[in-house]
Amino acid sequence: MTVELTEVTAGDVSTAFARRRAPIAALGTDADALAAACHAMARRFHRGGRLLALGTGPAAADAAHVVVEFVHPVIVGKRALPALALPGGGSAATVEVFGGPDDIALVFSSDGAEPALADAMAAAVRSGLLTVALLGGGADGRGGAVGAVPGLDHVIVVPSEDPRVVREARVTSYHVLWELVHVFLDAPEVLA
């Protein structure tokens, strides 16, 4: 059965785009914060660090995806970088076992409400890992329990409670992370 475009109301189309407009625009206002995270990540990779990606539920797919991006670059000539999606989405114990002081803990969450991820990021802070959180706003608008972990180095919060919108912005964010990490790695003078 074919649905005629005239059956879709202009309001429905407008609403679908409006839900995404502010969260995607927020990436632009977070550009400096995202660039700072990329620079810090590049410095860790330059020192021999690894990326440990964490995420549970649907965010586990983002953790696995970003690892593939770093381990198997899609652009010819870009170097592969060591990365691992932590088993079970990540826990304090896995961060403590797999993480070292030159490593990076990158966490994904649609709302930051996962206590296990908050504990894992607290363990990353205690262990001296660089910590980067790509979170949805959640009920508090600040990335929930994960965003509230004291000592996180970089927290990027998508201002939306809609998990689909959060994921769309998060995918864009981690593709920018990958790209800018390589830009910084190609300019070693900025990594000292």
Secondary structure, DSSP 4 states (H G I P E B T S, - for coil): -PPPGGGS-HHHHHHHHHHHHHHHHHHHHTHHHHHHHHHHHHHHHHTT--EEEE--THHHHHHHHHHHHHHS-SSTTPPP--EEEPGGG--HHHHHHH--TT-EEEEEESSS--HHHHHHHHHHHHTT-EEEEEEE-TTTTS-HHHHT-TT-SEEEEES-S-HHHHHHHHHHHHHHHHHHHHHHHT-GGG--
